[in-house]
């Protein structure tokens, strides 16, 4: 598979798929989680093709933080104060969560868990 082929010494795509599916089963027992992140459509496409067991556990709904940032900036005048531009997977995930919290706070949402 394209997405995972370049990870030398890493887990196989099948092992990653199984591990993500197991984590999803462990932490999301009541409903399927929505995938969330910046420009998440591309990630979702890769997941659907390469990580079928994990994909089957996800909601069809996705939350594109990039779109929410655009709406917050354009209609609320609120802009996320910084962006690291590191583009390492874990950093991107953490930054997307922080951005989502920032946007929800700007919208007046009081209860948010990550």
N, C-alpha and C positions, 0 to 999 in steps of 0.2 A: 504493500500500500504506500502511496505517495507521502502521506502526512508523517508517517513514523519511520520511513526507510533510512533517514539520516542519523538516527540515534544509535551511535556505536555502543555496544555493550548494554543497551537498555532492554527493557521488557519487549516481548513480541507484541504486535498489534492485538493478538488474541488475548494475551495476558492483561494488557491495558483495558481492553473492552470488558473483560470479566471483572477486573478490579473496580472499574467505574460503575458497572452494573451492581456489584455487591455494595459499594458505598451508597449508591442511590437507594437500594432496597433497605439499607440500615437506617438512613436518615430521613427518608421520605415515605412514611408508611401509610399516610392518609390520602395523598394525591400526588400526581406526577408533577415534578418541579419544572418550572419554566427556565429555559436557558437564558442567561442575562449577560450582557457585556457590550463593549464598543464594537460597532460594525459586526455584529454577531451572525449575520446571515451566512457569511463565508464559512465561519466555524461550524455552523449547523449543517451546511452542505457536506463538509468533510466528515463530520460525525455520522451523518446518515449513511454515507458510503462506506466508511471504514470501521465504524464501531457500532454495529447493528444491535447488539444486546443492550448497550447503553442507550442508544437512540430510542429503542422501544420503550424505555422507562421515562423518557422526557415528554413533557406536554408538547402539543403542537404549537402552543403559544410561546413567543419569545419576547424578551424585553431588550430593545436596542437602546442602550444608554446614549449613544451618539444622537439619536433622534430626540430623546428627552432633553439633552443638553441644548440642542438647537431651539427647541420650543421654549425652554427656560430663558435662553438668551434673547430670543426674538420677541417674546410676548411678556416676559417678566423682567427683562433687563438684568437677569442674574447670570453671571458667568463663573464657571469653576475657576478658582484662582491660579492653579498651576497644573502643568502637565509635564511628566518626566521625560517622555519620548524614549524610554529605555527599550521597550519592546521585547522584554524577556517575559516568558509566559506568566510566572508567578507575580512579577511586578505589574503586568497588565491586569491580572485578576484583582489584585489588591487595589489598584488605582480605579478600576471600574466600580468596585464596591464603594470606595470612598466617594467617587463622583455620584453614584446613585444615592448615597446617604445625603450628600450635599443638596442634590436636586429635590429629594423628598422633603428635606428640612425647609428649603426655599418655598415649597408648595404648602407648607404647614402641616405635613404629615407628622404626627407625634410618635407613632409606634412603628418602629422598623427594626427587624432583627436580621442579622447577617450570619 
